[in-house]
């Protein structure tokens, strides 16, 4: 295992996606590096889509990541920590290529401008990451409600009732999950916090995570 590459992914997730970082800590130690690799990839793709102002530049950057994933799958990763960690993850687990394509395709388009589009966007982005992580942890269950709830909580899109949709899907996601899937769906336990405060304190998030983990449900 490329310790340096996986360590870099873990540090990136802790810095840029702390909700996911703390959720992954509930997973068995052996699979955490692979979950951090997928979460770091998700961050890099989101950053590639959000940083450029020109659509063409965004398309170029996202195409670079699509090719990077393909090279990692072929065992020829680029000189990038996320790419090198991903290559090992793809060797260890049979992760569906279609989920990676969906993750990137969703970022290629414009911001959603309707409730239906927003739900599809959250399911394609957050949902694809959750499904990839579920393949690593070994759990199987419908994840769309948890993904949409977390993906829309605290977000604002013109013409979209993001808060209402997040609340609705969170209610539908509030059920028991296989123990293996808890590290994947735990971020959805934070939805009520984000609906009341766009920047809830860390201690409240930690309490929400611990409560959900002890109950085995969101």
Secondary structure, DSSP 8 states (H G I E B T S, - for coil): --HHHHHHHHHHHHHH-HHHHHHHTTS-HHHHHHHHHHHHHHHHHHHHHHH-SSHHHHHHHHHHHHHHHHHHHTT---SSHHHHHHHHHHHHS---HHHHHHHHHHHHS----SHHHHHHHHHHHHHHHHHHHHHHHT-----HHHHHHHHHTT---TT--HHHHHHHHHHHH-SB--GGGHHHHGGGGGHHHHHH-TT--HHHHHHHHHHHHHHTB-
